[in-house]
Amino acid sequence: MSQNDWQELEKKLFLQTIKRVPVTLVRGKGARAWDDRGREYLDFVAGWATNSLGHCHPVVVKALEKQARTLMHTSTQFYTVPQLELAQLLVDHTCLDRVFFCNSGAEANEGSVKLARRYGKLRLNGAYEVITAHDSFHGRTLAMIAATGQSRFQEPYTPLPIGFINVEYNNIEAIKGATSEKTCAVLLEPIQAEGGVNIPDDDYLRKVQGWCREKGILLMLDEVQTGAGRTGTLFAYEQYGVEPDIMALAKGIGSGVPIGAFLAKENVSVFSPGEHGSTYGGNPLVCAAAHAALKYQIDHNIPAQAKRVGNYFLAKLGGLKQEFDFITDVRGRGLLIALEFNQEIGDKLQLVCLAKGLLINRLKPNAVRFMPPLIITEKEVDKAIGILKEALEEIRKAK
Ligand SMILES: *Cc1c(COP(=O)(O)O)cnc(C)c1O
């Protein structure tokens, strides 16, 4: 089958929700991936910031193989060891006390909001509203697009579920102004990822936490993308001097297996049996893989490596900004990085890089994002910078 044949098949078979990049990947190892023609790529998308340890990391593969031969799935009524071990690891390495496992980021946030509403009903006179931010991204379920403060996700599906107020990000006054006796929680990304790699002021989250404590409402952090080492610490909240009451995780904690989780402080853990559930959530197979991946990250101090290589990458991109006047901004934390332009060349740059063997994400018409695996080396960054430079030169010439 040629790439064209695959594309025709996709057009025929799928609901057309994804604008795909014209390449069919068949294999991956570390920061590299190969297509069906045997062409090699440097993968700076990493499964959308999920493959923390790169493709097919030996510790993840080994854990999956072993667990697949032992016990893949049981009803959640039964105790299983991989799930308990992963929960223990998460509790030991966060400021939170209890865990619920699910399968995705949207579900993790949805569950977080259900817990906040339960808390509101029991402790806050029935308060149910959740304040979220413009340009946020919390997932694709109906409730989570209402939480996601971007009209392009909301408008096709109105009317939306009620109970969400979207206000300006990085603006504490906006949150104060939206708070009422109906408010049970504030839900934020520590750094907005899909919304543009928007990094708030250093004291923003501390101010939000102060406000939440003053009002007795919950601070919920969506660390689905920023968590698991991505921004240079195991969780981004550590860098901002705050402690969320509830935190949602997914993406990177599985290093390639589909898992989500939300964690809560003891005093917020108000669910009773039957009030929430998931058939596959926390099944032994994915928990064994996620435990192996997360334990490896912690034992080998991978977040610190992400911070070091991320700073190196940022400095190199800063160099490109000096050379190409149409680059207007370079920003990021750890290995969550964006490059912004004063022209709409995001799609073009993504395609030119693809042709040269580098996979990147077009973040906005005028921006691209890099979220390579956390195990990339300075040498791999140099290679990516070389390709980017060639691509930018080509684009400059074509203008
Ligand atoms: C990707 C993402 C989600 C949604 O995760 P899914 O697994 O696609 O449901 C939610 N929040 C943030 C911050 C994300 O980056």
The ligand as an SDF file (V2000), in Angstrom:
LIG
                    3D

 15 15  0  0  0  0  0  0  0  0999 V2000
   -4.6520   16.2050   26.3340 C   0  0  0  0  0  0  0  0  0  0  0  0
   -5.2240   16.9300   27.4830 C   0  0  0  0  0  0  0  0  0  0  0  0
   -6.4680   16.5830   28.0310 C   0  0  0  0  0  0  0  0  0  0  0  0
   -7.3440   15.4960   27.4360 C   0  0  0  0  0  0  0  0  0  0  0  0
   -6.7440   14.2650   27.5250 O   0  0  0  0  0  0  0  0  0  0  0  0
   -7.3830   13.0260   26.6980 P   0  0  0  0  0  0  0  0  0  0  0  0
   -6.5680   11.8590   27.1570 O   0  0  0  0  0  0  0  0  0  0  0  0
   -7.2110   13.3510   25.2510 O   0  0  0  0  0  0  0  0  0  0  0  0
   -8.7940   12.9290   27.0840 O   0  0  0  0  0  0  0  0  0  0  0  0
   -6.9040   17.2640   29.1390 C   0  0  0  0  0  0  0  0  0  0  0  0
   -6.1830   18.2420   29.6870 N   0  0  0  0  0  0  0  0  0  0  0  0
   -4.9790   18.6170   29.1900 C   0  0  0  0  0  0  0  0  0  0  0  0
   -4.2070   19.7000   29.8600 C   0  0  0  0  0  0  0  0  0  0  0  0
   -4.4720   17.9870   28.0580 C   0  0  0  0  0  0  0  0  0  0  0  0
   -3.3100   18.3800   27.5420 O   0  0  0  0  0  0  0  0  0  0  0  0
  1  2  1  0
  2  3  1  0
  2 14  2  0
  3  4  1  0
  3 10  2  0
  4  5  1  0
  5  6  1  0
  6  7  2  0
  6  8  1  0
  6  9  1  0
 10 11  1  0
 11 12  2  0
 12 13  1  0
 12 14  1  0
 14 15  1  0
M  END
$$$$
